[in-house]
C-alpha cells in the first residue's frame, strides 16, 4: 500500500538538535541545525 505524500511527511522524524537532542521547531531558516540553547552557547 502506497503512502500519500502527506502521510510520508507526517511520518518523518522531527528535527532534533545533534548537541542535546532537543526537538527543533521547523523554521524558515532550515540551515539551522542546533537548538537556540546550543546556538547561544556556540557564540561564546
Ligand atoms: Zn541543543
mmCIF file of the protein (N, C-alpha, C, O) and its ligand, coordinates in Angstrom:
data_MODEL
# 
_entry.id   MODEL 
# 
loop_
_entity.id 
_entity.type 
_entity.pdbx_number_of_molecules 
1 polymer     1 
2 non-polymer 1 
# 
_entity_poly.entity_id                      1 
_entity_poly.type                           'polypeptide(L)' 
_entity_poly.nstd_linkage                   no 
_entity_poly.nstd_monomer                   no 
_entity_poly.pdbx_seq_one_letter_code       
;(UNK)(UNK)(UNK)(UNK)(UNK)(UNK)(UNK)(UNK)(UNK)(UNK)(UNK)(UNK)(UNK)(UNK)(UNK)(UNK)
(UNK)(UNK)(UNK)(UNK)(UNK)(UNK)(UNK)(UNK)(UNK)(UNK)(UNK)(UNK)(UNK)(UNK)(UNK)(UNK)
(UNK)(UNK)(UNK)(UNK)(UNK)(UNK)(UNK)(UNK)(UNK)(UNK)(UNK)(UNK)
;
_entity_poly.pdbx_seq_one_letter_code_can   XXXXXXXXXXXXXXXXXXXXXXXXXXXXXXXXXXXXXXXXXXXX 
_entity_poly.pdbx_strand_id                 A 
# 
loop_
_entity_poly_seq.entity_id 
_entity_poly_seq.num 
_entity_poly_seq.mon_id 
_entity_poly_seq.hetero 
1 1  UNK n 
1 2  UNK n 
1 3  UNK n 
1 4  UNK n 
1 5  UNK n 
1 6  UNK n 
1 7  UNK n 
1 8  UNK n 
1 9  UNK n 
1 10 UNK n 
1 11 UNK n 
1 12 UNK n 
1 13 UNK n 
1 14 UNK n 
1 15 UNK n 
1 16 UNK n 
1 17 UNK n 
1 18 UNK n 
1 19 UNK n 
1 20 UNK n 
1 21 UNK n 
1 22 UNK n 
1 23 UNK n 
1 24 UNK n 
1 25 UNK n 
1 26 UNK n 
1 27 UNK n 
1 28 UNK n 
1 29 UNK n 
1 30 UNK n 
1 31 UNK n 
1 32 UNK n 
1 33 UNK n 
1 34 UNK n 
1 35 UNK n 
1 36 UNK n 
1 37 UNK n 
1 38 UNK n 
1 39 UNK n 
1 40 UNK n 
1 41 UNK n 
1 42 UNK n 
1 43 UNK n 
1 44 UNK n 
# 
loop_
_struct_asym.id 
_struct_asym.entity_id 
A 1 
B 2 
# 
loop_
_chem_comp.id 
_chem_comp.type 
_chem_comp.mon_nstd_flag 
UNK 'L-peptide linking' . 
ZN  non-polymer         . 
# 
_pdbx_entity_nonpoly.entity_id   2 
_pdbx_entity_nonpoly.name        ? 
_pdbx_entity_nonpoly.comp_id     ZN 
# 
_pdbx_nonpoly_scheme.asym_id         B 
_pdbx_nonpoly_scheme.entity_id       2 
_pdbx_nonpoly_scheme.mon_id          ZN 
_pdbx_nonpoly_scheme.ndb_seq_num     1 
_pdbx_nonpoly_scheme.pdb_seq_num     101 
_pdbx_nonpoly_scheme.auth_seq_num    101 
_pdbx_nonpoly_scheme.pdb_mon_id      ZN 
_pdbx_nonpoly_scheme.auth_mon_id     ZN 
_pdbx_nonpoly_scheme.pdb_strand_id   A 
_pdbx_nonpoly_scheme.pdb_ins_code    . 
# 
loop_
_atom_site.group_PDB 
_atom_site.id 
_atom_site.type_symbol 
_atom_site.label_atom_id 
_atom_site.label_alt_id 
_atom_site.label_comp_id 
_atom_site.label_asym_id 
_atom_site.label_entity_id 
_atom_site.label_seq_id 
_atom_site.pdbx_PDB_ins_code 
_atom_site.Cartn_x 
_atom_site.Cartn_y 
_atom_site.Cartn_z 
_atom_site.occupancy 
_atom_site.B_iso_or_equiv 
_atom_site.pdbx_formal_charge 
_atom_site.auth_seq_id 
_atom_site.auth_comp_id 
_atom_site.auth_asym_id 
_atom_site.auth_atom_id 
_atom_site.pdbx_PDB_model_num 
ATOM   1   N  N  . UNK A 1 1  ? 0.849  -1.210 0.000  1.00 0.00 ? 1   UNK A N  1 
ATOM   2   C  CA . UNK A 1 1  ? 0.000  0.000  0.000  1.00 0.00 ? 1   UNK A CA 1 
ATOM   3   C  C  . UNK A 1 1  ? 0.876  1.248  0.000  1.00 0.00 ? 1   UNK A C  1 
ATOM   4   O  O  . UNK A 1 1  ? 1.781  1.384  0.823  1.00 0.00 ? 1   UNK A O  1 
ATOM   5   N  N  . UNK A 1 2  ? 0.600  2.146  -0.920 1.00 0.00 ? 2   UNK A N  1 
ATOM   6   C  CA . UNK A 1 2  ? 1.418  3.360  -1.009 1.00 0.00 ? 2   UNK A CA 1 
ATOM   7   C  C  . UNK A 1 2  ? 0.937  4.415  -0.016 1.00 0.00 ? 2   UNK A C  1 
ATOM   8   O  O  . UNK A 1 2  ? -0.259 4.608  0.202  1.00 0.00 ? 2   UNK A O  1 
ATOM   9   N  N  . UNK A 1 3  ? 1.921  5.084  0.570  1.00 0.00 ? 3   UNK A N  1 
ATOM   10  C  CA . UNK A 1 3  ? 1.584  6.185  1.468  1.00 0.00 ? 3   UNK A CA 1 
ATOM   11  C  C  . UNK A 1 3  ? 1.354  7.446  0.651  1.00 0.00 ? 3   UNK A C  1 
ATOM   12  O  O  . UNK A 1 3  ? 2.058  7.692  -0.329 1.00 0.00 ? 3   UNK A O  1 
ATOM   13  N  N  . UNK A 1 4  ? 0.395  8.226  1.041  1.00 0.00 ? 4   UNK A N  1 
ATOM   14  C  CA . UNK A 1 4  ? 0.227  9.517  0.394  1.00 0.00 ? 4   UNK A CA 1 
ATOM   15  C  C  . UNK A 1 4  ? 1.359  10.440 0.829  1.00 0.00 ? 4   UNK A C  1 
ATOM   16  O  O  . UNK A 1 4  ? 1.935  10.261 1.903  1.00 0.00 ? 4   UNK A O  1 
ATOM   17  N  N  . UNK A 1 5  ? 1.676  11.425 -0.003 1.00 0.00 ? 5   UNK A N  1 
ATOM   18  C  CA . UNK A 1 5  ? 2.765  12.353 0.361  1.00 0.00 ? 5   UNK A CA 1 
ATOM   19  C  C  . UNK A 1 5  ? 2.540  12.989 1.731  1.00 0.00 ? 5   UNK A C  1 
ATOM   20  O  O  . UNK A 1 5  ? 3.497  13.219 2.469  1.00 0.00 ? 5   UNK A O  1 
ATOM   21  N  N  . UNK A 1 6  ? 1.316  13.268 2.067  1.00 0.00 ? 6   UNK A N  1 
ATOM   22  C  CA . UNK A 1 6  ? 1.029  13.877 3.362  1.00 0.00 ? 6   UNK A CA 1 
ATOM   23  C  C  . UNK A 1 6  ? 1.419  12.946 4.493  1.00 0.00 ? 6   UNK A C  1 
ATOM   24  O  O  . UNK A 1 6  ? 2.024  13.367 5.478  1.00 0.00 ? 6   UNK A O  1 
ATOM   25  N  N  . UNK A 1 7  ? 1.067  11.674 4.343  1.00 0.00 ? 7   UNK A N  1 
ATOM   26  C  CA . UNK A 1 7  ? 1.434  10.690 5.363  1.00 0.00 ? 7   UNK A CA 1 
ATOM   27  C  C  . UNK A 1 7  ? 2.948  10.538 5.451  1.00 0.00 ? 7   UNK A C  1 
ATOM   28  O  O  . UNK A 1 7  ? 3.508  10.397 6.539  1.00 0.00 ? 7   UNK A O  1 
ATOM   29  N  N  . UNK A 1 8  ? 3.599  10.569 4.296  1.00 0.00 ? 8   UNK A N  1 
ATOM   30  C  CA . UNK A 1 8  ? 5.048  10.415 4.261  1.00 0.00 ? 8   UNK A CA 1 
ATOM   31  C  C  . UNK A 1 8  ? 5.713  11.502 5.078  1.00 0.00 ? 8   UNK A C  1 
ATOM   32  O  O  . UNK A 1 8  ? 6.577  11.212 5.906  1.00 0.00 ? 8   UNK A O  1 
ATOM   33  N  N  . UNK A 1 9  ? 5.326  12.752 4.860  1.00 0.00 ? 9   UNK A N  1 
ATOM   34  C  CA . UNK A 1 9  ? 5.957  13.850 5.575  1.00 0.00 ? 9   UNK A CA 1 
ATOM   35  C  C  . UNK A 1 9  ? 5.567  13.841 7.041  1.00 0.00 ? 9   UNK A C  1 
ATOM   36  O  O  . UNK A 1 9  ? 6.348  14.257 7.898  1.00 0.00 ? 9   UNK A O  1 
ATOM   37  N  N  . UNK A 1 10 ? 4.372  13.371 7.333  1.00 0.00 ? 10  UNK A N  1 
ATOM   38  C  CA . UNK A 1 10 ? 3.942  13.318 8.722  1.00 0.00 ? 10  UNK A CA 1 
ATOM   39  C  C  . UNK A 1 10 ? 4.781  12.302 9.498  1.00 0.00 ? 10  UNK A C  1 
ATOM   40  O  O  . UNK A 1 10 ? 5.002  12.448 10.701 1.00 0.00 ? 10  UNK A O  1 
ATOM   41  N  N  . UNK A 1 11 ? 5.242  11.274 8.791  1.00 0.00 ? 11  UNK A N  1 
ATOM   42  C  CA . UNK A 1 11 ? 5.996  10.223 9.460  1.00 0.00 ? 11  UNK A CA 1 
ATOM   43  C  C  . UNK A 1 11 ? 7.496  10.509 9.548  1.00 0.00 ? 11  UNK A C  1 
ATOM   44  O  O  . UNK A 1 11 ? 8.242  9.753  10.170 1.00 0.00 ? 11  UNK A O  1 
ATOM   45  N  N  . UNK A 1 12 ? 7.927  11.596 8.926  1.00 0.00 ? 12  UNK A N  1 
ATOM   46  C  CA . UNK A 1 12 ? 9.337  11.940 9.039  1.00 0.00 ? 12  UNK A CA 1 
ATOM   47  C  C  . UNK A 1 12 ? 9.679  12.251 10.493 1.00 0.00 ? 12  UNK A C  1 
ATOM   48  O  O  . UNK A 1 12 ? 8.885  12.866 11.205 1.00 0.00 ? 12  UNK A O  1 
ATOM   49  N  N  . UNK A 1 13 ? 10.863 11.825 10.930 1.00 0.00 ? 13  UNK A N  1 
ATOM   50  C  CA . UNK A 1 13 ? 11.249 12.137 12.299 1.00 0.00 ? 13  UNK A CA 1 
ATOM   51  C  C  . UNK A 1 13 ? 11.405 13.637 12.476 1.00 0.00 ? 13  UNK A C  1 
ATOM   52  O  O  . UNK A 1 13 ? 11.810 14.356 11.563 1.00 0.00 ? 13  UNK A O  1 
ATOM   53  N  N  . UNK A 1 14 ? 11.076 14.083 13.666 1.00 0.00 ? 14  UNK A N  1 
ATOM   54  C  CA . UNK A 1 14 ? 11.228 15.507 13.940 1.00 0.00 ? 14  UNK A CA 1 
ATOM   55  C  C  . UNK A 1 14 ? 12.698 15.856 13.952 1.00 0.00 ? 14  UNK A C  1 
ATOM   56  O  O  . UNK A 1 14 ? 13.548 15.078 14.385 1.00 0.00 ? 14  UNK A O  1 
ATOM   57  N  N  . UNK A 1 15 ? 12.971 17.056 13.460 1.00 0.00 ? 15  UNK A N  1 
ATOM   58  C  CA . UNK A 1 15 ? 14.346 17.529 13.513 1.00 0.00 ? 15  UNK A CA 1 
ATOM   59  C  C  . UNK A 1 15 ? 14.733 17.730 14.965 1.00 0.00 ? 15  UNK A C  1 
ATOM   60  O  O  . UNK A 1 15 ? 13.992 18.336 15.739 1.00 0.00 ? 15  UNK A O  1 
ATOM   61  N  N  . UNK A 1 16 ? 15.897 17.219 15.327 1.00 0.00 ? 16  UNK A N  1 
ATOM   62  C  CA . UNK A 1 16 ? 16.318 17.469 16.695 1.00 0.00 ? 16  UNK A CA 1 
ATOM   63  C  C  . UNK A 1 16 ? 17.784 17.884 16.747 1.00 0.00 ? 16  UNK A C  1 
ATOM   64  O  O  . UNK A 1 16 ? 18.572 17.583 15.851 1.00 0.00 ? 16  UNK A O  1 
ATOM   65  N  N  . UNK A 1 17 ? 18.112 18.568 17.801 1.00 0.00 ? 17  UNK A N  1 
ATOM   66  C  CA . UNK A 1 17 ? 19.445 19.125 17.966 1.00 0.00 ? 17  UNK A CA 1 
ATOM   67  C  C  . UNK A 1 17 ? 20.459 17.999 18.166 1.00 0.00 ? 17  UNK A C  1 
ATOM   68  O  O  . UNK A 1 17 ? 20.303 17.177 19.070 1.00 0.00 ? 17  UNK A O  1 
ATOM   69  N  N  . UNK A 1 18 ? 21.498 17.958 17.326 1.00 0.00 ? 18  UNK A N  1 
ATOM   70  C  CA . UNK A 1 18 ? 22.515 16.912 17.473 1.00 0.00 ? 18  UNK A CA 1 
ATOM   71  C  C  . UNK A 1 18 ? 23.330 17.080 18.753 1.00 0.00 ? 18  UNK A C  1 
ATOM   72  O  O  . UNK A 1 18 ? 23.988 16.141 19.200 1.00 0.00 ? 18  UNK A O  1 
ATOM   73  N  N  . UNK A 1 19 ? 23.286 18.251 19.329 1.00 0.00 ? 19  UNK A N  1 
ATOM   74  C  CA . UNK A 1 19 ? 24.074 18.508 20.524 1.00 0.00 ? 19  UNK A CA 1 
ATOM   75  C  C  . UNK A 1 19 ? 23.389 17.980 21.775 1.00 0.00 ? 19  UNK A C  1 
ATOM   76  O  O  . UNK A 1 19 ? 24.001 17.274 22.577 1.00 0.00 ? 19  UNK A O  1 
ATOM   77  N  N  . UNK A 1 20 ? 22.113 18.326 21.938 1.00 0.00 ? 20  UNK A N  1 
ATOM   78  C  CA . UNK A 1 20 ? 21.428 17.970 23.176 1.00 0.00 ? 20  UNK A CA 1 
ATOM   79  C  C  . UNK A 1 20 ? 20.188 17.117 22.944 1.00 0.00 ? 20  UNK A C  1 
ATOM   80  O  O  . UNK A 1 20 ? 19.578 16.651 23.906 1.00 0.00 ? 20  UNK A O  1 
ATOM   81  N  N  . UNK A 1 21 ? 19.803 16.903 21.687 1.00 0.00 ? 21  UNK A N  1 
ATOM   82  C  CA . UNK A 1 21 ? 18.680 16.042 21.383 1.00 0.00 ? 21  UNK A CA 1 
ATOM   83  C  C  . UNK A 1 21 ? 17.328 16.698 21.546 1.00 0.00 ? 21  UNK A C  1 
ATOM   84  O  O  . UNK A 1 21 ? 16.297 16.032 21.459 1.00 0.00 ? 21  UNK A O  1 
ATOM   85  N  N  . UNK A 1 22 ? 17.322 17.986 21.780 1.00 0.00 ? 22  UNK A N  1 
ATOM   86  C  CA . UNK A 1 22 ? 16.048 18.678 21.896 1.00 0.00 ? 22  UNK A CA 1 
ATOM   87  C  C  . UNK A 1 22 ? 15.392 18.805 20.534 1.00 0.00 ? 22  UNK A C  1 
ATOM   88  O  O  . UNK A 1 22 ? 16.067 19.077 19.541 1.00 0.00 ? 22  UNK A O  1 
ATOM   89  N  N  . UNK A 1 23 ? 14.065 18.608 20.479 1.00 0.00 ? 23  UNK A N  1 
ATOM   90  C  CA . UNK A 1 23 ? 13.363 18.813 19.212 1.00 0.00 ? 23  UNK A CA 1 
ATOM   91  C  C  . UNK A 1 23 ? 13.454 20.266 18.788 1.00 0.00 ? 23  UNK A C  1 
ATOM   92  O  O  . UNK A 1 23 ? 13.342 21.173 19.612 1.00 0.00 ? 23  UNK A O  1 
ATOM   93  N  N  . UNK A 1 24 ? 13.659 20.480 17.491 1.00 0.00 ? 24  UNK A N  1 
ATOM   94  C  CA . UNK A 1 24 ? 13.781 21.836 16.960 1.00 0.00 ? 24  UNK A CA 1 
ATOM   95  C  C  . UNK A 1 24 ? 12.531 22.175 16.170 1.00 0.00 ? 24  UNK A C  1 
ATOM   96  O  O  . UNK A 1 24 ? 12.102 21.415 15.302 1.00 0.00 ? 24  UNK A O  1 
ATOM   97  N  N  . UNK A 1 25 ? 11.957 23.318 16.480 1.00 0.00 ? 25  UNK A N  1 
ATOM   98  C  CA . UNK A 1 25 ? 10.800 23.772 15.722 1.00 0.00 ? 25  UNK A CA 1 
ATOM   99  C  C  . UNK A 1 25 ? 11.229 24.053 14.289 1.00 0.00 ? 25  UNK A C  1 
ATOM   100 O  O  . UNK A 1 25 ? 12.279 24.650 14.047 1.00 0.00 ? 25  UNK A O  1 
ATOM   101 N  N  . UNK A 1 26 ? 10.402 23.615 13.344 1.00 0.00 ? 26  UNK A N  1 
ATOM   102 C  CA . UNK A 1 26 ? 10.701 23.917 11.953 1.00 0.00 ? 26  UNK A CA 1 
ATOM   103 C  C  . UNK A 1 26 ? 10.693 25.419 11.766 1.00 0.00 ? 26  UNK A C  1 
ATOM   104 O  O  . UNK A 1 26 ? 9.762  26.105 12.188 1.00 0.00 ? 26  UNK A O  1 
ATOM   105 N  N  . UNK A 1 27 ? 11.725 25.921 11.139 1.00 0.00 ? 27  UNK A N  1 
ATOM   106 C  CA . UNK A 1 27 ? 11.817 27.354 10.917 1.00 0.00 ? 27  UNK A CA 1 
ATOM   107 C  C  . UNK A 1 27 ? 12.114 27.632 9.467  1.00 0.00 ? 27  UNK A C  1 
ATOM   108 O  O  . UNK A 1 27 ? 12.504 26.739 8.714  1.00 0.00 ? 27  UNK A O  1 
ATOM   109 N  N  . UNK A 1 28 ? 11.923 28.899 9.076  1.00 0.00 ? 28  UNK A N  1 
ATOM   110 C  CA . UNK A 1 28 ? 12.237 29.278 7.708  1.00 0.00 ? 28  UNK A CA 1 
ATOM   111 C  C  . UNK A 1 28 ? 13.716 29.078 7.437  1.00 0.00 ? 28  UNK A C  1 
ATOM   112 O  O  . UNK A 1 28 ? 14.117 28.703 6.335  1.00 0.00 ? 28  UNK A O  1 
ATOM   113 N  N  . UNK A 1 29 ? 14.527 29.338 8.470  1.00 0.00 ? 29  UNK A N  1 
ATOM   114 C  CA . UNK A 1 29 ? 15.969 29.152 8.318  1.00 0.00 ? 29  UNK A CA 1 
ATOM   115 C  C  . UNK A 1 29 ? 16.296 27.685 8.558  1.00 0.00 ? 29  UNK A C  1 
ATOM   116 O  O  . UNK A 1 29 ? 16.728 27.309 9.648  1.00 0.00 ? 29  UNK A O  1 
ATOM   117 N  N  . UNK A 1 30 ? 16.088 26.858 7.536  1.00 0.00 ? 30  UNK A N  1 
ATOM   118 C  CA . UNK A 1 30 ? 16.221 25.421 7.723  1.00 0.00 ? 30  UNK A CA 1 
ATOM   119 C  C  . UNK A 1 30 ? 17.676 24.990 7.819  1.00 0.00 ? 30  UNK A C  1 
ATOM   120 O  O  . UNK A 1 30 ? 17.956 23.823 8.093  1.00 0.00 ? 30  UNK A O  1 
ATOM   121 N  N  . UNK A 1 31 ? 18.614 25.921 7.596  1.00 0.00 ? 31  UNK A N  1 
ATOM   122 C  CA . UNK A 1 31 ? 20.024 25.560 7.716  1.00 0.00 ? 31  UNK A CA 1 
ATOM   123 C  C  . UNK A 1 31 ? 20.448 25.484 9.171  1.00 0.00 ? 31  UNK A C  1 
ATOM   124 O  O  . UNK A 1 31 ? 21.528 24.986 9.490  1.00 0.00 ? 31  UNK A O  1 
ATOM   125 N  N  . UNK A 1 32 ? 19.584 25.987 10.059 1.00 0.00 ? 32  UNK A N  1 
ATOM   126 C  CA . UNK A 1 32 ? 19.913 25.923 11.483 1.00 0.00 ? 32  UNK A CA 1 
ATOM   127 C  C  . UNK A 1 32 ? 19.732 24.491 11.972 1.00 0.00 ? 32  UNK A C  1 
ATOM   128 O  O  . UNK A 1 32 ? 18.637 23.935 11.888 1.00 0.00 ? 32  UNK A O  1 
ATOM   129 N  N  . UNK A 1 33 ? 20.788 23.907 12.473 1.00 0.00 ? 33  UNK A N  1 
ATOM   130 C  CA . UNK A 1 33 ? 20.748 22.506 12.886 1.00 0.00 ? 33  UNK A CA 1 
ATOM   131 C  C  . UNK A 1 33 ? 20.723 22.343 14.400 1.00 0.00 ? 33  UNK A C  1 
ATOM   132 O  O  . UNK A 1 33 ? 20.415 21.260 14.899 1.00 0.00 ? 33  UNK A O  1 
ATOM   133 N  N  . UNK A 1 34 ? 21.041 23.392 15.129 1.00 0.00 ? 34  UNK A N  1 
ATOM   134 C  CA . UNK A 1 34 ? 21.047 23.281 16.577 1.00 0.00 ? 34  UNK A CA 1 
ATOM   135 C  C  . UNK A 1 34 ? 19.923 24.118 17.180 1.00 0.00 ? 34  UNK A C  1 
ATOM   136 O  O  . UNK A 1 34 ? 19.419 25.059 16.567 1.00 0.00 ? 34  UNK A O  1 
ATOM   137 N  N  . UNK A 1 35 ? 19.550 23.744 18.397 1.00 0.00 ? 35  UNK A N  1 
ATOM   138 C  CA . UNK A 1 35 ? 18.505 24.495 19.077 1.00 0.00 ? 35  UNK A CA 1 
ATOM   139 C  C  . UNK A 1 35 ? 19.063 25.842 19.559 1.00 0.00 ? 35  UNK A C  1 
ATOM   140 O  O  . UNK A 1 35 ? 20.273 26.070 19.557 1.00 0.00 ? 35  UNK A O  1 
ATOM   141 N  N  . UNK A 1 36 ? 18.158 26.712 19.966 1.00 0.00 ? 36  UNK A N  1 
ATOM   142 C  CA . UNK A 1 36 ? 18.568 28.047 20.408 1.00 0.00 ? 36  UNK A CA 1 
ATOM   143 C  C  . UNK A 1 36 ? 19.601 27.960 21.522 1.00 0.00 ? 36  UNK A C  1 
ATOM   144 O  O  . UNK A 1 36 ? 20.547 28.746 21.579 1.00 0.00 ? 36  UNK A O  1 
ATOM   145 N  N  . UNK A 1 37 ? 19.400 26.998 22.395 1.00 0.00 ? 37  UNK A N  1 
ATOM   146 C  CA . UNK A 1 37 ? 20.281 26.869 23.548 1.00 0.00 ? 37  UNK A CA 1 
ATOM   147 C  C  . UNK A 1 37 ? 21.715 26.609 23.099 1.00 0.00 ? 37  UNK A C  1 
ATOM   148 O  O  . UNK A 1 37 ? 22.636 27.286 23.556 1.00 0.00 ? 37  UNK A O  1 
ATOM   149 N  N  . UNK A 1 38 ? 21.913 25.643 22.215 1.00 0.00 ? 38  UNK A N  1 
ATOM   150 C  CA . UNK A 1 38 ? 23.258 25.300 21.768 1.00 0.00 ? 38  UNK A CA 1 
ATOM   151 C  C  . UNK A 1 38 ? 23.836 26.385 20.881 1.00 0.00 ? 38  UNK A C  1 
ATOM   152 O  O  . UNK A 1 38 ? 25.044 26.623 20.895 1.00 0.00 ? 38  UNK A O  1 
ATOM   153 N  N  . UNK A 1 39 ? 22.979 27.050 20.104 1.00 0.00 ? 39  UNK A N  1 
ATOM   154 C  CA . UNK A 1 39 ? 23.469 28.128 19.264 1.00 0.00 ? 39  UNK A CA 1 
ATOM   155 C  C  . UNK A 1 39 ? 24.014 29.266 20.100 1.00 0.00 ? 39  UNK A C  1 
ATOM   156 O  O  . UNK A 1 39 ? 25.035 29.858 19.751 1.00 0.00 ? 39  UNK A O  1 
ATOM   157 N  N  . UNK A 1 40 ? 23.347 29.581 21.203 1.00 0.00 ? 40  UNK A N  1 
ATOM   158 C  CA . UNK A 1 40 ? 23.817 30.670 22.053 1.00 0.00 ? 40  UNK A CA 1 
ATOM   159 C  C  . UNK A 1 40 ? 25.097 30.256 22.781 1.00 0.00 ? 40  UNK A C  1 
ATOM   160 O  O  . UNK A 1 40 ? 25.965 31.089 23.044 1.00 0.00 ? 40  UNK A O  1 
ATOM   161 N  N  . UNK A 1 41 ? 25.208 28.974 23.102 1.00 0.00 ? 41  UNK A N  1 
ATOM   162 C  CA . UNK A 1 41 ? 26.454 28.516 23.738 1.00 0.00 ? 41  UNK A CA 1 
ATOM   163 C  C  . UNK A 1 41 ? 27.612 28.640 22.763 1.00 0.00 ? 41  UNK A C  1 
ATOM   164 O  O  . UNK A 1 41 ? 28.735 28.975 23.142 1.00 0.00 ? 41  UNK A O  1 
ATOM   165 N  N  . UNK A 1 42 ? 27.316 28.364 21.502 1.00 0.00 ? 42  UNK A N  1 
ATOM   166 C  CA . UNK A 1 42 ? 28.360 28.388 20.481 1.00 0.00 ? 42  UNK A CA 1 
ATOM   167 C  C  . UNK A 1 42 ? 28.927 29.793 20.286 1.00 0.00 ? 42  UNK A C  1 
ATOM   168 O  O  . UNK A 1 42 ? 30.066 29.962 19.852 1.00 0.00 ? 42  UNK A O  1 
ATOM   169 N  N  . UNK A 1 43 ? 28.117 30.790 20.611 1.00 0.00 ? 43  UNK A N  1 
ATOM   170 C  CA . UNK A 1 43 ? 28.537 32.177 20.425 1.00 0.00 ? 43  UNK A CA 1 
ATOM   171 C  C  . UNK A 1 43 ? 29.683 32.564 21.354 1.00 0.00 ? 43  UNK A C  1 
ATOM   172 O  O  . UNK A 1 43 ? 30.450 33.477 21.052 1.00 0.00 ? 43  UNK A O  1 
ATOM   173 N  N  . UNK A 1 44 ? 29.795 31.883 22.461 1.00 0.00 ? 44  UNK A N  1 
ATOM   174 C  CA . UNK A 1 44 ? 30.782 32.310 23.455 1.00 0.00 ? 44  UNK A CA 1 
ATOM   175 C  C  . UNK A 1 44 ? 32.226 32.140 22.954 1.00 0.00 ? 44  UNK A C  1 
ATOM   176 O  O  . UNK A 1 44 ? 33.171 32.456 23.677 1.00 0.00 ? 44  UNK A O  1 
HETATM 177 ZN ZN . ZN  B 2 .  ? 20.757 21.780 21.612 1.00 0.00 ? 101 ZN  A ZN 1 
# 
